[in-house]
Amino acid sequence: MNTTNHAKIRQQQRGISNVALDIIERNGRCEKAPGGAIKIFFGLKEYQKTIKDLKRTIQMLDKVKGGTIIINEDEIITVYKNAHIN
């Protein structure tokens, strides 16, 4: 997404990183704004849902550690889990 000069200046003044903007964009709630624009809001509900999703992802990472997929073109041929990972 392109960022206007105005937004870049405000972002710097307010100490909002690009990572923070990405989190808001991916996980925020969309609402209509004046002039046909869209406002993306990251409130308490969005925060709690994102935390819950991240915790689930971390739990899944433990389960998939060592997992391997063998593919050929667009077809999964086999899957397995290597028990001897470092």
Buried (B, 14 or more C-beta within 10 A) or exposed (E): EEEEEEEEEEBEEEEEEEEEBEBBEEBBEEEEEEEEEEEBEBEEEBEEEBEEEEEEEEEEEEEEEEEEEEEEEEEEEEEEEEEEEE
